[in-house]
Amino acid sequence: MTLISLSNQTIALAGIAQACSLVRQLATTGNADLEAMTASIGSVLKIDSDSVADVYGGLNGIKLGLEQLDLQLTSRVVANPEQARYAAQLVHLQKQLSQSPDMLNQIRIGITKAQNQAEHFGVMHENVLANLADVYHSTISTLQPRIMINGDPQHLGNQTTVNKIRALLLAGIRASLLWRQCGGSRWHLLLSRKKLQNEADRLRSQI
């Protein structure tokens, strides 16, 4: 079965949008939608899945992302510039990452460790989040340009919040990889904007 389809591309884009929205929520308020966060961070640990939707535990796991994607695609101006910047940088960094086999292997090792931890403690356990955050910090954050997160210094100085943000950025990289695997590209996004919006609406109606 080919991954290349409008539906899969839309889900992958929603995955990026969801991760970026959650990062913004955490950075500005210190809190974020727990169900969406669990689905996004859980997607990092799902290497083998039956479908793209299954990466998020079904469409319900990507509900926030579909809402955010719809908002971005329907707005004539950028609905949330900060989230849009994070998304563009994630896609760019994923492309860089794909050209670094050593870094990809380092990430795989870290994710395997996190998978084992999650089986014992659960996806949102502090040990799992700390491990995924360390994977991001020691690999992707060394690539340029680094993603600079804007928000409340009080929240950005909280290590637990920082760990969640870094784990979500890793989830954004995972979604960016899915986007490319499903045939997504910058030109495709520009030329198929209306089709993607309609598909996002259709998928939301199934939740």
C-alpha positions in Angstrom: 0.0 0.0 0.0 1.4 3.4 -1.0 1.6 6.1 1.6 1.2 8.8 -1.1 -2.4 10.1 -0.8 -4.1 13.4 -0.1 -5.5 12.0 3.2 -2.1 10.9 4.5 -0.5 14.2 3.5 -3.2 16.1 5.4 -2.8 13.9 8.5 1.0 14.5 8.4 0.6 18.2 8.1 -1.9 18.1 11.0 0.8 16.3 13.0 3.2 19.2 12.4 0.5 21.8 13.2 -0.5 20.0 16.4 3.1 19.7 17.7 3.7 23.4 17.0 0.4 24.5 18.6 1.3 22.5 21.8 4.8 24.0 21.9 3.2 27.5 21.7 0.7 26.6 24.5 3.5 25.3 26.8 5.8 28.2 26.1 3.2 30.8 26.8 1.0 29.2 29.5 3.0 26.3 30.9 0.1 24.0 30.1 -1.2 22.2 27.0 -3.9 19.8 25.8 -2.9 16.5 27.5 -4.8 14.2 25.1 -3.2 15.9 22.1 0.2 16.0 23.7 0.0 12.3 24.5 -0.9 11.4 20.9 1.9 13.6 19.5 4.6 12.4 21.8 3.3 8.8 21.4 3.8 9.2 17.6 7.6 9.4 18.1 7.5 6.0 19.7 5.4 4.4 16.9 7.9 3.3 14.3 5.7 0.7 12.7 2.0 1.4 12.2 -0.8 0.1 10.1 -1.6 3.5 8.7 -0.6 7.2 9.0 -3.6 7.9 11.2 -2.6 5.0 13.5 0.7 6.8 14.3 -1.5 9.1 16.4 -3.8 6.4 17.7 -6.5 7.3 15.2 -8.0 10.6 13.9 -9.1 11.6 17.4 -5.4 11.8 18.4 -4.9 14.5 15.7 -8.1 16.5 16.3 -6.3 19.6 17.5 -3.9 19.4 14.6 -6.7 19.2 12.0 -8.3 22.2 13.7 -5.1 24.2 13.6 -4.3 23.1 10.0 -7.8 24.2 8.9 -7.3 27.6 10.6 -4.0 28.1 8.8 -5.3 27.0 5.4 -8.5 29.1 5.5 -6.9 32.3 6.8 -5.8 34.9 4.2 -3.1 36.1 6.5 -1.0 33.8 8.7 -3.3 32.7 11.5 -0.4 32.3 14.0 3.0 33.5 12.8 4.8 31.8 15.6 3.4 28.4 14.9 4.0 28.8 11.2 7.6 29.7 11.9 8.1 26.6 14.0 6.5 24.4 11.3 8.6 25.8 8.5 11.8 25.2 10.6 10.8 21.7 11.5 10.4 20.7 7.8 13.7 22.3 7.0 15.5 20.6 9.9 14.0 17.2 9.0 15.4 17.6 5.5 18.9 18.3 7.0 18.5 15.3 9.3 17.7 13.0 6.5 21.2 13.6 5.1 22.9 12.6 8.4 22.9 8.8 8.9 24.9 9.0 12.1 22.5 11.4 13.7 19.5 9.3 12.5 21.1 6.2 14.1 21.6 8.2 17.4 18.0 9.2 17.4 16.8 5.6 16.7 18.8 4.4 19.7 17.3 7.1 22.0 13.8 6.3 20.8 14.2 2.6 21.4 15.2 3.4 24.9 12.2 5.6 25.3 9.9 2.9 23.9 11.1 0.5 26.6 10.6 3.2 29.3 7.1 4.0 28.0 6.1 0.3 28.2 6.8 0.4 31.9 5.9 3.9 32.9 3.6 5.3 30.2 4.2 7.8 27.4 3.9 11.0 29.5 6.2 9.8 32.4 8.9 12.2 33.3 11.6 9.7 32.5 10.3 9.2 29.0 9.9 12.9 28.4 13.4 13.6 29.7 14.9 10.9 27.5 13.2 12.2 24.3 14.1 15.8 25.3 17.8 14.7 25.6 17.5 12.9 22.2 16.3 16.2 20.6 18.8 18.4 22.4 21.9 16.2 21.5 20.9 15.8 17.9 18.4 18.1 16.1 19.1 21.2 18.2 22.8 21.0 17.0 21.5 21.6 13.4 21.2 25.2 12.0 19.2 27.3 12.3 18.1 26.2 15.8 14.4 26.7 16.6 14.1 29.5 19.0 11.0 29.2 21.2 9.3 32.4 22.3 7.2 32.5 25.4 7.1 33.3 29.1 10.6 33.0 30.7 9.0 31.5 33.8 7.7 28.5 31.8 10.8 28.3 29.6 12.9 28.1 32.7 11.0 25.1 34.0 12.8 21.9 33.1 9.7 19.8 33.0 8.1 22.2 30.5 11.3 22.3 28.5 11.4 18.5 28.3 7.8 18.5 27.0 8.6 21.2 24.4 11.7 19.3 23.1 9.8 16.0 23.0 7.0 17.8 21.0 9.6 19.3 18.6 10.8 15.7 18.0 7.2 14.8 17.3 7.2 17.6 14.8 10.2 16.2 13.1 8.4 12.8 13.0 5.4 14.4 11.3 7.7 16.2 8.9 9.2 12.9 7.9 5.7 11.5 7.4 4.8 14.5 5.2 7.7 13.8 2.9 7.1 10.0 2.9 3.5 10.7 1.9 4.6 12.8 -1.1 4.5 16.2 0.5 6.6 19.1 -0.6 6.7 22.9 -0.4 5.3 23.2 -4.0 2.6 20.6 -3.2 1.5 22.7 -0.2 1.3 25.9 -2.3 -0.5 24.3 -5.3 -2.9 22.0 -3.3 -3.9 24.4 -0.5 -7.6 24.2 -1.2 -7.6 20.4 -1.6 -5.8 20.0 1.7 -8.2 22.3 3.4 -11.2 20.3 2.1 -9.6 17.1 3.2 -8.9 18.5 6.7 -12.6 19.4 6.9 -13.6 15.9 5.7 -11.3 14.2 8.3 -12.6 16.4 11.1 -16.2 15.4 10.2 -15.2 11.7 10.9 -14.1 12.4 14.5 
